[in-house]
Amino acid sequence: MLTSIIPMHRAKSSLSQLVKRAASGETIFIGSYGRAEAVLTSATSSMPKKRLGLLEGKLTIPDNFDAPLPPEILAAFEGDAE
């Protein structure tokens, strides 16, 4: 497969088409004077897959998690601490 570098001016004027090509899996090189300066690729191909429940069973939340803060800590958050 021949790799070519899309000139900056052409990339500016045809960005939406280049994004569609990248979204379909093509890697687009953008640059000037025959030198690549940027790479346009699909966002989904480079992002790691999210794994739900990764920390399941490893964290515990105490029963008093949402209890009011003690007065001295609350004062520190409000800037009233001495």
C-alpha positions as MATLAB code, in Angstrom:
seq = 'MLTSIIPMHRAKSSLSQLVKRAASGETIFIGSYGRAEAVLTSATSSMPKKRLGLLEGKLTIPDNFDAPLPPEILAAFEGDAE';
ca = [
       0.000    0.000    0.000;
       1.416    3.350   -1.023;
       1.587    5.911    1.760;
       1.238    9.526    0.717;
       1.366   12.757    2.656;
      -1.588   15.103    2.257;
      -0.453   18.746    2.034;
      -1.745   21.065    4.775;
      -3.776   23.276    2.441;
      -5.500   20.280    0.857;
      -6.154   18.768    4.303;
      -7.774   22.021    5.455;
     -10.085   22.149    2.463;
     -11.059   18.460    2.595;
     -11.011   17.750    6.326;
     -14.452   16.132    6.464;
     -13.530   13.636    3.728;
     -10.203   12.863    5.430;
     -11.973   12.252    8.742;
     -14.373    9.813    7.042;
     -11.433    7.958    5.524;
      -9.682    7.804    8.903;
     -12.870    6.625   10.611;
     -13.023    3.723    8.168;
      -9.578    2.595    9.294;
      -7.182    4.413    6.974;
      -4.194    6.240    8.448;
      -3.797    9.715    6.932;
      -0.466   11.564    7.059;
      -0.640   15.360    6.899;
       2.377   17.551    6.348;
       4.205   20.011    4.222;
       7.147   19.853    1.855;
       6.853   16.066    1.666;
       7.391   15.585    5.400;
       4.664   14.164    7.652;
       3.862   16.413   10.598;
       0.649   14.840   11.856;
      -1.241   11.572   11.650;
      -5.016   11.293   11.397;
      -6.380    7.937   12.557;
      -9.656    6.526   13.777;
     -10.386    7.461   17.384;
     -11.899    4.059   18.050;
      -8.827    2.191   16.848;
      -6.472    3.975   19.246;
      -8.672    4.139   22.325;
      -8.468    1.248   24.776;
     -11.662   -0.688   25.291;
     -13.452    0.107   28.532;
     -13.870   -2.752   30.934;
     -16.861   -2.476   33.232;
     -16.447   -3.817   36.736;
     -12.665   -3.619   36.651;
     -12.455   -2.841   40.398;
     -15.435   -4.915   41.489;
     -14.841   -6.357   44.959;
     -11.634   -4.344   45.448;
     -13.143   -1.184   46.919;
     -15.418   -0.675   49.874;
     -17.459    2.381   50.763;
     -18.039    2.901   54.501;
     -21.602    3.232   55.760;
     -20.926    6.783   56.977;
     -19.539    7.932   53.602;
     -22.117   10.701   53.204;
     -22.308   11.666   56.892;
     -21.730   15.338   57.757;
     -18.097   16.323   58.280;
     -16.801   17.085   61.778;
     -16.921   20.839   62.507;
     -13.115   21.332   62.417;
     -12.778   19.707   58.971;
     -15.792   21.577   57.624;
     -14.259   24.835   58.855;
     -11.015   24.067   57.053;
     -12.887   23.516   53.780;
     -14.766   26.772   54.230;
     -11.610   28.738   54.991;
     -12.493   29.358   58.633;
      -9.627   27.271   60.045;
      -7.057   29.026   62.160;
];
